[in-house]
Amino acid sequence: DAKTTQPNSMESNEEEPVHLPCNHSTISGTDYIHWYRQLPSQGPEYVIHGLTSNVNNRMASLAIAEDRKSSTLILHRATLRDAAVYYCILRDFFFNYVGGSSNTGKLIFGQGTTLQVKP
Amino acid sequence: DAGITQSPRHKVTETGTPVTLRCHQTENHRYMYWYRQDPGHGLRLIHYSYGVKDTDKGEVSDGYSVSRSKTEDFLLTLESATSSQTSVYFCATRDSLNQPQHFGDGTRLSIL
Protein backbone atom coordinates (compact mmCIF):
# COMPACT_ATOMS: atom_id res chain seq x y z
CA ASP A 1 0.00 0.00 0.00
CA ALA A 2 1.27 3.44 -0.92
CA LYS A 3 2.21 5.71 1.96
CA THR A 4 0.94 9.16 2.89
CA THR A 5 2.69 11.97 4.75
CA GLN A 6 0.81 14.54 6.80
CA PRO A 7 1.90 17.25 9.24
CA ASN A 8 1.55 16.14 12.84
CA SER A 9 -0.54 19.13 13.87
CA MET A 10 -2.14 22.31 12.61
CA GLU A 11 -4.01 25.21 14.17
CA SER A 12 -6.87 27.26 12.86
CA ASN A 13 -9.17 30.02 14.04
CA GLU A 14 -12.87 29.45 14.22
CA GLU A 15 -14.83 30.42 11.08
CA GLU A 16 -11.69 30.56 8.95
CA PRO A 17 -10.86 28.11 6.15
CA VAL A 18 -8.47 25.26 6.88
CA HIS A 19 -6.25 23.53 4.34
CA LEU A 20 -4.95 20.14 5.45
CA PRO A 21 -2.18 18.83 3.17
CA CYS A 22 -1.29 15.24 2.34
CA ASN A 23 1.67 14.02 0.29
CA HIS A 24 1.46 10.69 -1.50
CA SER A 25 4.33 10.68 -3.98
CA THR A 26 4.15 6.88 -4.56
CA ILE A 27 0.45 6.84 -5.38
CA SER A 28 -0.54 4.42 -8.14
CA GLY A 29 -2.99 5.13 -10.90
CA THR A 30 -5.67 3.02 -9.24
CA ASP A 31 -5.43 4.50 -5.74
CA TYR A 32 -8.34 6.55 -4.43
CA ILE A 33 -7.55 9.26 -1.87
CA HIS A 34 -9.75 8.96 1.22
CA TRP A 35 -10.07 11.26 4.22
CA TYR A 36 -11.43 10.22 7.59
CA ARG A 37 -11.42 12.15 10.83
CA GLN A 38 -11.58 11.10 14.44
CA LEU A 39 -13.16 13.33 17.04
CA PRO A 40 -12.05 12.90 20.67
CA SER A 41 -13.31 9.67 22.25
CA GLN A 42 -15.07 8.59 19.05
CA GLY A 43 -14.41 6.24 16.18
CA PRO A 44 -13.19 7.57 12.83
CA GLU A 45 -15.78 8.99 10.45
CA TYR A 46 -15.66 9.26 6.69
CA VAL A 47 -15.15 12.76 5.28
CA ILE A 48 -14.56 12.55 1.53
CA HIS A 49 -12.74 10.67 -1.21
CA GLY A 50 -11.62 11.22 -4.80
CA LEU A 51 -9.53 9.83 -7.64
CA THR A 52 -8.44 12.63 -9.98
CA SER A 53 -10.94 15.47 -9.99
CA ASN A 54 -11.64 17.83 -7.13
CA VAL A 55 -14.60 16.74 -5.02
CA ASN A 56 -17.06 18.59 -2.81
CA ASN A 57 -19.58 17.41 -0.26
CA ARG A 58 -21.43 18.91 2.68
CA MET A 59 -18.48 18.37 5.00
CA ALA A 60 -15.46 19.44 2.97
CA SER A 61 -13.73 19.79 -0.37
CA LEU A 62 -10.86 17.71 -1.70
CA ALA A 63 -8.35 19.30 -4.04
CA ILE A 64 -6.12 16.83 -5.87
CA ALA A 65 -2.91 17.92 -7.58
CA GLU A 66 -2.68 17.33 -11.30
CA ASP A 67 0.10 14.76 -10.85
CA ARG A 68 -1.85 13.21 -7.93
CA LYS A 69 1.23 13.23 -5.71
CA SER A 70 -0.48 15.45 -3.19
CA SER A 71 -3.94 16.50 -2.10
CA THR A 72 -5.54 19.01 0.25
CA LEU A 73 -8.61 18.65 2.41
CA ILE A 74 -10.39 21.98 2.71
CA LEU A 75 -12.75 22.86 5.52
CA HIS A 76 -14.37 26.07 4.35
CA ARG A 77 -15.29 27.48 7.76
CA ALA A 78 -13.78 25.70 10.72
CA THR A 79 -15.90 25.24 13.81
CA LEU A 80 -14.86 24.06 17.26
CA ARG A 81 -16.48 20.74 16.41
CA ASP A 82 -13.96 20.24 13.59
CA ALA A 83 -11.13 19.79 16.11
CA ALA A 84 -10.05 16.21 15.40
CA VAL A 85 -7.35 13.99 13.96
CA TYR A 86 -7.59 13.92 10.16
CA TYR A 87 -6.34 10.88 8.27
CA CYS A 88 -5.41 10.78 4.60
CA ILE A 89 -5.57 7.19 3.29
CA LEU A 90 -4.98 5.60 -0.10
CA ARG A 91 -7.18 2.72 -1.27
CA ASP A 92 -6.70 0.72 -4.45
CA PHE A 93 -9.54 1.27 -6.92
CA PHE A 94 -9.58 -2.44 -7.65
CA PHE A 95 -10.42 -3.22 -4.05
CA ASN A 96 -13.77 -1.81 -4.93
CA TYR A 97 -14.53 -4.16 -7.73
CA VAL A 98 -12.52 -7.32 -7.40
CA GLY A 99 -14.41 -9.98 -5.55
CA GLY A 100 -13.21 -12.80 -3.37
CA SER A 101 -12.22 -13.24 0.21
CA SER A 102 -8.79 -11.69 -0.34
CA ASN A 103 -10.40 -8.31 -0.93
CA THR A 104 -10.50 -6.96 2.59
CA GLY A 105 -11.49 -3.38 1.98
CA LYS A 106 -9.31 -2.55 4.93
CA LEU A 107 -8.08 0.94 5.66
CA ILE A 108 -4.46 1.61 6.63
CA PHE A 109 -4.31 4.53 9.03
CA GLY A 110 -1.18 6.63 9.53
CA GLN A 111 -0.69 9.11 12.37
CA GLY A 112 -2.84 11.81 10.82
CA THR A 113 -2.93 15.55 11.47
CA THR A 114 -4.28 16.83 14.77
CA LEU A 115 -6.29 19.97 14.04
CA GLN A 116 -6.83 22.50 16.81
CA VAL A 117 -9.50 25.14 16.31
CA LYS A 118 -9.28 28.29 18.39
CA PRO A 119 -12.36 30.31 19.28
CA ASP B 1 -25.07 6.93 11.97
CA ALA B 2 -24.67 3.31 10.78
CA GLY B 3 -26.31 1.86 13.88
CA ILE B 4 -23.16 0.33 15.36
CA THR B 5 -23.13 -0.54 19.03
CA GLN B 6 -20.05 -1.83 20.76
CA SER B 7 -20.25 -3.53 24.14
CA PRO B 8 -18.95 -3.17 26.70
CA ARG B 9 -17.68 0.39 26.28
CA HIS B 10 -15.14 -0.04 29.06
CA LYS B 11 -13.66 -3.13 30.65
CA VAL B 12 -10.91 -3.85 33.14
CA THR B 13 -9.77 -7.41 33.56
CA GLU B 14 -6.81 -9.50 34.64
CA THR B 15 -4.11 -11.21 32.62
CA GLY B 16 -5.08 -14.72 31.59
CA THR B 17 -8.84 -14.23 31.61
CA PRO B 18 -10.96 -14.64 28.49
CA VAL B 19 -12.62 -11.51 27.11
CA THR B 20 -15.30 -11.13 24.44
CA LEU B 21 -16.16 -7.83 22.79
CA ARG B 22 -19.35 -7.48 20.81
CA CYS B 23 -20.14 -5.39 17.77
CA HIS B 24 -23.79 -5.11 16.82
CA GLN B 25 -25.05 -3.36 13.66
CA THR B 26 -28.56 -2.60 12.49
CA GLU B 27 -27.82 -1.68 8.84
CA ASN B 28 -27.45 -5.20 7.43
CA HIS B 29 -23.94 -4.39 6.17
CA ARG B 30 -22.05 -7.32 4.70
CA TYR B 31 -18.52 -6.39 5.79
CA MET B 32 -17.41 -6.00 9.39
CA TYR B 33 -13.98 -5.19 10.85
CA TRP B 34 -12.19 -5.13 14.17
CA TYR B 35 -9.34 -2.61 14.66
CA ARG B 36 -7.25 -1.71 17.65
CA GLN B 37 -5.84 1.74 18.29
CA ASP B 38 -2.67 2.33 20.26
CA PRO B 39 -0.52 5.43 20.71
CA GLY B 40 2.15 5.58 18.03
CA HIS B 41 0.48 2.93 15.86
CA GLY B 42 -2.78 4.40 14.66
CA LEU B 43 -5.57 1.93 13.89
CA ARG B 44 -4.54 -1.59 12.91
CA LEU B 45 -6.78 -4.30 11.50
CA ILE B 46 -7.20 -7.41 13.69
CA HIS B 47 -9.81 -9.50 11.83
CA TYR B 48 -12.55 -8.90 9.34
CA SER B 49 -15.65 -10.61 8.02
CA TYR B 50 -17.05 -10.62 4.49
CA GLY B 51 -20.23 -12.49 5.34
CA VAL B 52 -21.87 -14.76 7.89
CA LYS B 53 -19.33 -17.37 9.00
CA ASP B 54 -16.76 -15.87 6.58
CA THR B 55 -13.84 -14.31 8.42
CA ASP B 56 -10.16 -13.74 7.84
CA LYS B 57 -7.09 -12.39 9.60
CA GLY B 58 -5.81 -8.86 9.54
CA GLU B 59 -2.31 -7.61 10.28
CA VAL B 60 -2.35 -8.08 14.08
CA SER B 61 -4.49 -11.20 14.57
CA ASP B 62 -2.28 -13.18 16.98
CA GLY B 63 -4.07 -13.79 20.28
CA TYR B 64 -7.49 -12.93 18.86
CA SER B 65 -10.34 -14.93 17.36
CA VAL B 66 -13.63 -13.81 15.87
CA SER B 67 -17.03 -15.23 15.08
CA ARG B 68 -19.93 -14.09 12.99
CA SER B 69 -22.96 -16.36 13.31
CA LYS B 70 -25.41 -13.74 12.06
CA THR B 71 -25.18 -10.63 9.94
CA GLU B 72 -25.67 -8.17 12.76
CA ASP B 73 -23.11 -9.45 15.27
CA PHE B 74 -19.31 -9.71 15.06
CA LEU B 75 -17.58 -10.98 18.20
CA LEU B 76 -13.92 -10.50 19.07
CA THR B 77 -12.47 -12.90 21.64
CA LEU B 78 -9.22 -12.73 23.54
CA GLU B 79 -8.81 -16.32 24.70
CA SER B 80 -6.26 -15.46 27.38
CA ALA B 81 -5.81 -11.72 27.74
CA THR B 82 -2.31 -10.24 28.03
CA SER B 83 -1.23 -6.74 29.06
CA SER B 84 -0.12 -6.06 25.47
CA GLN B 85 -3.76 -6.28 24.43
CA THR B 86 -4.65 -3.22 26.49
CA SER B 87 -6.02 -0.92 23.82
CA VAL B 88 -9.05 0.80 22.38
CA TYR B 89 -10.95 -1.52 20.04
CA PHE B 90 -13.07 -0.24 17.19
CA CYS B 91 -15.59 -2.10 15.13
CA ALA B 92 -16.43 -0.93 11.61
CA THR B 93 -18.91 -1.97 8.95
CA ARG B 94 -19.48 -1.26 5.30
CA ASP B 95 -22.28 -2.16 2.95
CA SER B 96 -20.08 -2.85 -0.08
CA LEU B 97 -16.43 -2.33 -0.92
CA ASN B 98 -17.09 0.93 -2.76
CA GLN B 99 -18.80 2.48 0.24
CA PRO B 100 -17.11 4.19 3.22
CA GLN B 101 -16.52 2.35 6.45
CA HIS B 102 -18.62 3.33 9.46
CA PHE B 103 -17.09 3.02 12.89
CA GLY B 104 -18.46 2.40 16.37
CA ASP B 105 -17.44 4.51 19.36
CA GLY B 106 -14.92 1.97 20.62
CA THR B 107 -14.30 -0.25 23.63
CA ARG B 108 -11.56 0.75 26.05
CA LEU B 109 -10.00 -2.47 27.37
CA SER B 110 -7.46 -2.51 30.20
CA ILE B 111 -5.68 -5.72 31.14
CA LEU B 112 -3.87 -5.62 34.45
Interface residues (C-beta under 8 A of the other chain):
Chain A: H34 Y36 S41 Q42 G43 P44 E45 Y46 H49 Y87 F95 N96 Y97 S101 N103 T104 G105 K106 L107 F109 G110 Q111 G112
Chain B: D1 I4 Y31 Y33 G40 G42 L43 R44 L45 Y48 Y50 D54 D56 G58 F90 A92 R94 L97 N98 P100 Q101 H102 F103 G104 D105 G106
